[in-house]
Amino acid sequence: MTAVMKTSLSETEVDRLRRNI
């Protein structure tokens, strides 16, 4: 479960970073 949560957070962070650029 932690791995899935971490993956979800990672994807959200990447999306935010990509939007920032």
LUMMAR-672983 format. One record per atom (N, C-alpha, C): residue in one letter; atom name; x, z, y. Coordinates in pm, 1 decimal, decimal comma. Example, Ala and Ser with C-alpha at 12.3 -4.5 7.8 and 13.67 -1.06 7.14 Angstrom:
{A; N; {1319,0; 780,0; -569,0}}
{A; CA; {1230,0; 780,0; -450,0}}
{A; C; {1320,0; 780,0; -330,0}}
{S; N; {1285,0; 708,0; -225,0}}
{S; CA; {1367,0; 714,0; -106,0}}
{S; C; {1290,0; 787,0; 3,0}}
***
This chain:
{M; N; {84,6; 0,0; -119,8}}
{M; CA; {0,0; 0,0; 0,0}}
{M; C; {88,8; 0,0; 125,7}}
{T; N; {195,5; 75,4; 122,0}}
{T; CA; {283,8; 81,0; 240,8}}
{T; C; {342,3; -57,8; 266,4}}
{A; N; {376,8; -127,5; 160,3}}
{A; CA; {437,5; -261,4; 177,0}}
{A; C; {335,9; -354,1; 245,4}}
{V; N; {211,9; -348,7; 201,4}}
{V; CA; {108,9; -436,3; 261,5}}
{V; C; {91,1; -400,1; 409,1}}
{M; N; {87,3; -271,9; 437,3}}
{M; CA; {68,9; -229,1; 577,6}}
{M; C; {187,9; -274,9; 661,2}}
{K; N; {306,7; -261,3; 604,7}}
{K; CA; {428,2; -301,4; 679,1}}
{K; C; {425,7; -452,1; 703,8}}
{T; N; {379,9; -527,1; 605,5}}
{T; CA; {375,4; -673,3; 621,5}}
{T; C; {275,9; -708,8; 731,3}}
{S; N; {163,8; -640,1; 732,7}}
{S; CA; {60,7; -668,8; 834,0}}
{S; C; {116,6; -638,2; 973,1}}
{L; N; {184,8; -525,1; 983,5}}
{L; CA; {241,3; -487,6; 1114,1}}
{L; C; {347,5; -589,5; 1155,2}}
{S; N; {426,1; -631,4; 1059,4}}
{S; CA; {533,5; -726,9; 1088,9}}
{S; C; {471,4; -857,3; 1141,6}}
{E; N; {367,5; -902,9; 1075,7}}
{E; CA; {302,2; -1028,1; 1119,0}}
{E; C; {245,1; -1012,4; 1259,4}}
{T; N; {185,0; -897,9; 1285,4}}
{T; CA; {127,5; -875,7; 1419,4}}
{T; C; {238,2; -870,9; 1523,5}}
{E; N; {346,6; -806,2; 1489,8}}
{E; CA; {459,5; -796,3; 1585,9}}
{E; C; {515,8; -935,4; 1612,5}}
{V; N; {530,0; -1014,0; 1507,7}}
{V; CA; {584,2; -1150,0; 1525,0}}
{V; C; {490,6; -1230,5; 1614,9}}
{D; N; {362,0; -1218,1; 1590,6}}
{D; CA; {264,8; -1292,0; 1672,6}}
{D; C; {278,7; -1250,7; 1819,7}}
{R; N; {295,3; -1123,3; 1842,6}}
{R; CA; {304,9; -1073,8; 1982,7}}
{R; C; {435,4; -1125,6; 2043,5}}
{L; N; {540,6; -1119,4; 1966,8}}
{L; CA; {670,6; -1165,3; 2020,1}}
{L; C; {663,3; -1315,5; 2049,4}}
{R; N; {601,0; -1388,4; 1961,2}}
{R; CA; {591,4; -1535,9; 1980,6}}
{R; C; {506,6; -1562,3; 2104,5}}
{R; N; {406,7; -1483,8; 2126,6}}
{R; CA; {318,7; -1506,8; 2244,5}}
{R; C; {398,0; -1471,8; 2370,7}}
{N; N; {483,7; -1373,3; 2359,5}}
{N; CA; {562,3; -1330,7; 2476,9}}
{N; C; {655,7; -1443,6; 2520,3}}
{I; N; {711,8; -1512,5; 2424,8}}
{I; CA; {810,2; -1616,6; 2457,3}}
{I; C; {744,0; -1730,8; 2535,4}}
***
